[in-house]
């Protein structure tokens, strides 16, 4: 059904450009040697550009929510994570649980350590902050992870 619709659109645009009013005239002009060679070259170039774009860019683009892409595909329970909070704190620990998809976007880490840094950004002290800490979506500014293995998309 869609192919018929697309074909009609192509024929109508081609007909309006060339001035041909009937399907027979359009078909006759398309299959002339000069037009046929041009059509084949245009199709070849289009397929080549489309293939390059698909191979080069589609692998690095992830569609959807950033949280779901990160938590759902790139980290798993037990990986080391560093959570940077909106209030300027930095915590590191082992990932205990996380929510993505329809569940709440929360992340909790076991044996969290608060990282204290000097003005130059060098870590000066790590302070243990209990057994587990929970961060909600509003708390998290960004998350960095050290995964145990690379998962292929």
ABEGO torsion letter per residue (X at the ends): XAAAAAAAAAAAAAAAAAGBABAAAAAAAAABAAAAAAAAAAAAAAAAAAAAAAAAAAAABBBEBAAAAAAAAABBBGBBBBBBBAAGBBBBEBBABBBBEABBBBBBBBGBBBBBBBAAGBBABBBBAEABBBBBAAABABBBBBBABBBBX
